Amino acid sequence: MGSIMSDSVDDLIKEKDELQNNANELKDKRNNLHDKSKKLADERDILNSTIRNLRNKISEHKKNRDELNERVKNTKDQRNRLNKSYSEIKKKIEELEKERSSAFGANLNVLRKQIRTLETEQMTTTMSPQKEKKLIKNISILHAKIKEIEDKLNKDPKLKKALEEEKIIKQKAEKQHDTVEKLASRAQEEHENMMNLIKQLDNQVKKVNVIQETIVITKIEADKVHKEFIDCVDKIHDLERKITTTHEKKRKTKKAEEITAAHKEADEIFEKFKRGEKLSTEDLMALQKAGLI
C-alpha cells in the first residue's frame, strides 16, 4: 500500500514539474509577445506623429495654393480689364490717326501696309539691281511720308493724350500679366509640394496599417498563450492539492499502522502478564505506549 502511494506521489510530482516547465515556457513566450506588441505600438505611435505633421503641412500647402489661385483669378480679371481698355484705346488711336491723317491726304494704316508689302517683295522676290533700287527708294519715300504724318499727329493734343494713356495701360497690363505668371508659378509649386507630401503620407499610412495588423495578430497570439499559461497554472495547483492530500493520507495511514502494531504488541505482552510471566522494562513501555497502563 505504502509503495503504491509513494509511486503515485512521485508520478504527481513528475507531472507537476513537467507542467511547471511548460508554464515557464508559456510565460516567457507571452512576455516576449507583449514586448513585441509594445515595440510595434511605439513604432506605430512615432509614425502616427509623422503622419500628423505631414497632414498639417499638406493643409498648409493646400491653403497657400488656394489663396494663390484666388489671387491669380483676381489678377487675371484685372489684367483682362486692362487688356480690354488697351484694345479700346488702341481703337480710339487708330480712329484718331485715320481722321487726322485723312486731313493730310494719306492713311497711315494704308501706308504701313504698303511698306510691309514692298519689304516682303524685296525679301522673297528675285529682281534686277535696278528694280530693287527703285523698290528701296519707294520704301524710303513711304517711311519718310509716315514719319512726316506721325510728327504732325504727335503734335495733336487729343492724340498725344490717347497715346500716353495707351502706354500707361499697356505697362499696367504687362505688369499684371507678370504678376499672374509669378502667382501661378508659386501656386503650382505649392501644389507640387502638397502632392509630394500626400505620396509620403500614403506610404506612412500603409506602414501604420501593416504594423497595426501585426499588433492585432500579436495580441491575439499573446492572449492565446496567456490562456494556455493560466490553464497550466490551474493544473499545477490541482496537482499540488492532490500531492498534499496524498501526503496527508500517507501520514494518517502510517500513524494508524503504527497504532495497530502497538496495540497488537501490547495485547501479546498483556497475555504474558496474565500467565504470570515477568515483564521487562521494554514490555512496560510498550503497554504504556498503547495506553493500557
C-alpha positions as CSV (number, residue, x, y, z in Angstrom):
1,M,0.0,0.0,0.0
2,G,2.7,2.4,1.0
3,S,4.8,1.6,-2.1
4,I,1.8,2.2,-4.4
5,M,1.0,5.5,-2.7
6,S,4.7,6.5,-3.0
7,D,4.7,5.8,-6.7
8,S,1.5,7.8,-7.1
9,V,3.0,10.9,-5.3
10,D,6.2,10.6,-7.4
11,D,4.1,10.5,-10.6
12,L,2.2,13.6,-9.5
13,I,5.4,15.5,-8.6
14,K,6.9,14.5,-12.0
15,E,3.7,15.6,-13.8
16,K,3.7,18.9,-11.8
17,D,7.4,19.5,-12.7
18,E,6.7,19.0,-16.4
19,L,3.7,21.4,-16.2
20,Q,5.8,23.9,-14.3
21,N,8.5,23.8,-17.1
22,N,5.7,24.2,-19.7
23,A,4.2,27.1,-17.7
24,N,7.6,28.9,-17.6
25,E,8.0,28.5,-21.4
26,L,4.4,29.8,-21.9
27,K,5.1,32.8,-19.6
28,D,8.3,33.7,-21.5
29,K,6.6,33.3,-24.8
30,R,3.6,35.5,-23.6
31,N,6.0,38.2,-22.2
32,N,8.0,38.2,-25.5
33,L,4.8,38.7,-27.5
34,H,3.8,41.6,-25.1
35,D,7.3,43.1,-25.6
36,K,6.9,42.8,-29.4
37,S,3.5,44.3,-29.3
38,K,4.8,47.2,-27.2
39,K,7.7,47.9,-29.6
40,L,5.3,47.8,-32.5
41,A,3.0,50.2,-30.8
42,D,5.8,52.6,-30.1
43,E,6.9,52.4,-33.8
44,R,3.2,53.0,-34.8
45,D,2.9,56.0,-32.5
46,I,6.1,57.5,-34.0
47,L,4.7,57.0,-37.5
48,N,1.3,58.5,-36.4
49,S,3.2,61.6,-35.1
50,T,4.9,61.9,-38.5
51,I,1.5,61.4,-40.2
52,R,0.0,64.2,-38.2
53,N,2.9,66.5,-39.1
54,L,2.5,65.6,-42.8
55,R,-1.2,66.3,-42.7
56,N,-0.6,69.7,-41.1
57,K,2.0,70.5,-43.8
58,I,-0.4,69.3,-46.5
59,S,-3.1,71.5,-45.1
60,E,-0.7,74.5,-45.1
61,H,0.4,73.9,-48.7
62,K,-3.3,73.5,-49.8
63,K,-4.3,76.7,-48.0
64,N,-1.4,78.6,-49.6
65,R,-2.2,77.1,-53.1
66,D,-5.8,78.0,-52.8
67,E,-5.0,81.6,-51.7
68,L,-2.6,82.0,-54.6
69,N,-5.1,80.6,-57.1
70,E,-7.6,83.1,-55.8
71,R,-5.1,85.9,-56.3
72,V,-4.3,84.6,-59.8
73,K,-8.0,84.7,-60.6
74,N,-8.4,88.3,-59.3
75,T,-5.2,89.4,-61.0
76,K,-6.3,87.8,-64.3
77,D,-9.6,89.7,-64.0
78,Q,-7.7,93.0,-63.6
79,R,-5.4,92.1,-66.5
80,N,-8.4,91.3,-68.7
81,R,-10.0,94.6,-67.8
82,L,-6.7,96.4,-68.7
83,N,-6.5,94.4,-72.0
84,K,-10.0,95.5,-72.8
85,S,-9.1,99.1,-72.0
86,Y,-6.0,98.8,-74.1
87,S,-8.0,97.4,-77.1
88,E,-10.4,100.3,-76.7
89,I,-7.7,103.0,-76.5
90,K,-5.9,101.3,-79.4
91,K,-9.1,101.5,-81.5
92,K,-9.5,105.1,-80.5
93,I,-6.0,106.0,-81.5
94,E,-6.5,104.3,-84.9
95,E,-9.7,106.3,-85.4
96,L,-7.9,109.5,-84.5
97,E,-4.9,108.7,-86.7
98,K,-7.2,107.8,-89.6
99,E,-9.2,111.0,-89.0
100,R,-6.2,113.3,-88.7
101,S,-4.1,111.6,-91.4
102,S,-7.0,111.9,-93.9
103,A,-6.7,115.7,-93.4
104,F,-3.2,115.3,-94.7
105,G,-4.3,113.4,-97.7
106,A,-3.0,110.0,-96.5
107,N,-4.0,107.0,-94.4
108,L,-1.2,105.7,-92.0
109,N,-2.6,102.2,-92.0
110,V,-2.6,102.0,-95.8
111,L,1.0,103.4,-95.9
112,R,2.2,100.9,-93.3
113,K,0.5,98.1,-95.2
114,Q,2.2,99.2,-98.5
115,I,5.6,99.2,-96.7
116,R,5.1,95.6,-95.4
117,T,4.1,94.5,-98.9
118,L,7.2,96.1,-100.5
119,E,9.5,94.7,-97.8
120,T,8.1,91.2,-98.3
121,E,8.6,91.5,-102.0
122,Q,12.2,92.6,-101.5
123,M,13.0,89.6,-99.3
124,T,11.1,86.9,-101.3
125,T,11.4,88.0,-105.0
126,T,14.4,87.8,-107.3
127,M,14.8,91.1,-109.2
128,S,17.3,93.1,-111.1
129,P,19.5,95.6,-109.3
130,Q,17.7,98.5,-111.0
131,K,14.3,97.2,-109.9
132,E,15.5,96.6,-106.4
133,K,17.0,100.0,-106.2
134,K,13.7,101.5,-107.2
135,L,11.8,99.4,-104.7
136,I,14.2,100.5,-101.8
137,K,13.6,104.1,-102.9
138,N,9.8,103.7,-102.8
139,I,10.1,102.1,-99.3
140,S,12.2,105.1,-98.1
141,I,9.7,107.5,-99.5
142,L,6.9,105.8,-97.7
143,H,8.9,105.8,-94.4
144,A,9.5,109.5,-94.8
145,K,5.9,110.2,-95.5
146,I,4.8,108.1,-92.5
147,K,7.3,110.0,-90.3
148,E,6.1,113.3,-91.6
149,I,2.5,112.4,-90.8
150,E,3.4,110.9,-87.3
151,D,5.3,114.1,-86.4
152,K,2.3,116.1,-87.3
153,L,0.0,113.7,-85.4
154,N,2.2,113.7,-82.3
155,K,1.6,117.5,-82.0
156,D,-2.2,116.8,-81.8
157,P,-3.1,117.2,-78.1
158,K,-6.0,114.7,-78.2
159,L,-4.0,112.1,-80.0
160,K,-0.9,112.7,-77.8
161,K,-3.1,112.2,-74.7
162,A,-4.5,109.0,-76.1
163,L,-1.0,107.7,-76.9
164,E,0.2,108.4,-73.4
165,E,-2.9,106.7,-72.0
166,E,-2.2,103.7,-74.3
167,K,1.4,103.5,-72.9
168,I,0.3,103.6,-69.3
169,I,-2.5,100.9,-69.8
170,K,0.0,98.7,-71.7
171,Q,2.5,98.9,-68.9
172,K,-0.1,98.1,-66.3
173,A,-1.4,95.2,-68.3
174,E,2.1,93.8,-68.7
175,K,2.7,94.2,-65.0
176,Q,-0.5,92.4,-64.2
177,H,0.5,89.6,-66.6
178,D,3.9,89.2,-64.9
179,T,2.1,89.1,-61.6
180,V,-0.2,86.4,-62.9
181,E,2.7,84.3,-64.1
182,K,4.6,84.7,-60.8
183,L,1.5,83.9,-58.7
184,A,0.6,80.9,-60.9
185,S,4.2,79.6,-60.6
186,R,4.0,79.9,-56.8
187,A,0.6,78.2,-56.7
188,Q,2.0,75.3,-58.9
189,E,5.0,75.0,-56.5
190,E,2.7,74.8,-53.5
191,H,0.5,72.2,-55.3
192,E,3.6,70.0,-56.2
193,N,4.9,70.2,-52.7
194,M,1.4,69.2,-51.4
195,M,1.3,66.2,-53.8
196,N,4.8,65.1,-52.8
197,L,3.7,65.2,-49.2
198,I,0.5,63.3,-50.0
199,K,2.6,60.5,-51.5
200,Q,4.8,60.4,-48.4
201,L,1.6,60.4,-46.3
202,D,0.2,57.4,-48.2
203,N,3.4,55.5,-47.7
204,Q,3.4,56.2,-43.9
205,V,-0.3,55.2,-43.6
206,K,0.4,51.9,-45.4
207,K,3.2,51.2,-42.9
208,V,1.0,52.0,-40.0
209,N,-1.7,49.7,-41.3
210,V,0.7,46.9,-41.7
211,I,2.1,47.5,-38.1
212,Q,-1.4,47.7,-36.7
213,E,-2.4,44.5,-38.3
214,T,0.7,42.8,-36.9
215,I,-0.1,44.3,-33.4
216,V,-3.6,42.8,-33.5
217,I,-2.2,39.4,-34.6
218,T,0.5,39.5,-31.9
219,K,-2.1,40.4,-29.2
220,I,-4.4,37.6,-30.3
221,E,-1.4,35.2,-30.1
222,A,-0.4,36.6,-26.7
223,D,-3.9,36.2,-25.3
224,K,-4.0,32.6,-26.6
225,V,-0.6,31.8,-24.9
226,H,-1.8,33.5,-21.7
227,K,-4.9,31.3,-21.6
228,E,-2.7,28.3,-22.1
229,F,-0.4,29.6,-19.3
230,I,-3.4,30.1,-16.9
231,D,-4.7,26.6,-17.7
232,C,-1.3,25.2,-17.0
233,V,-1.1,27.0,-13.6
234,D,-4.5,25.8,-12.7
235,K,-3.5,22.2,-13.4
236,I,-0.3,22.7,-11.3
237,H,-2.5,24.0,-8.4
238,D,-4.7,20.9,-8.7
239,L,-1.7,18.6,-8.6
240,E,-0.3,20.4,-5.6
241,R,-3.6,19.9,-3.8
242,K,-3.6,16.2,-4.8
243,I,0.0,15.8,-3.6
244,T,-0.8,17.5,-0.3
245,T,-3.9,15.3,0.1
246,T,-1.9,12.2,-0.8
247,H,0.9,13.1,1.7
248,E,-1.8,13.6,4.4
249,K,-3.4,10.2,3.6
250,K,0.0,8.6,3.7
251,R,0.8,10.2,7.1
252,K,-2.6,9.1,8.6
253,T,-2.2,5.6,7.2
254,K,1.3,5.3,8.7
255,K,0.1,6.5,12.0
256,A,-2.8,4.1,12.0
257,E,-0.5,1.2,11.1
258,E,1.8,2.2,14.0
259,I,-1.1,2.3,16.5
260,T,-2.4,-1.1,15.3
261,A,1.1,-2.6,15.7
262,A,1.5,-1.1,19.1
263,H,-1.9,-2.5,20.3
264,K,-1.0,-5.9,18.9
265,E,2.3,-5.9,20.7
266,A,0.6,-4.7,23.9
267,D,-2.1,-7.5,23.7
268,E,0.7,-10.1,23.5
269,I,2.5,-8.6,26.5
270,F,-0.7,-8.4,28.5
271,E,-1.3,-12.1,27.8
272,K,2.2,-12.8,29.1
273,F,1.3,-10.8,32.2
274,K,-1.9,-12.8,32.7
275,R,0.0,-16.0,32.5
276,G,2.2,-14.8,35.4
277,E,5.3,-14.2,33.3
278,K,7.7,-11.5,34.4
279,L,7.5,-8.3,32.2
280,S,10.6,-6.4,31.1
281,T,11.1,-2.6,31.1
282,E,10.6,-2.7,27.3
283,D,7.3,-4.6,27.9
284,L,6.1,-2.0,30.4
285,M,7.0,0.9,28.0
286,A,5.0,-0.9,25.1
287,L,1.9,-1.2,27.4
288,Q,2.3,2.5,28.4
289,K,2.5,3.5,24.7
290,A,-0.6,1.5,23.9
291,G,-2.4,3.2,26.8
292,L,-3.0,0.0,28.8
293,I,-1.2,1.3,32.0
